[in-house]
């Protein structure tokens, strides 16, 4: 299992517990089955981009923070601190386009 995947799993568990939510409550909030969240948290399945966004919204965190390890520092925050708002908007636009293109390519 890739490091980013392990980190994602641990962060979903951490933020879910921090919000006082059970897997069933998070599943209901995201409109998926209890098994879906359980399978994500045990590494048996990987969520779609849409579900990652839903999970982050329900846990009230930025989606990117689900992928960074607290031990290694939050790289996303380091980037945010060093870039202007306009630069961040451009980075976000480029990343959004890249994600969209990757999803479209996977659909083929």
Helices and strands as residue ranges (DSSP letters): H 3-18, H 23-30, H 34-41, H 49-59, G 63-67, G 70-72, H 75-82, H 85-107
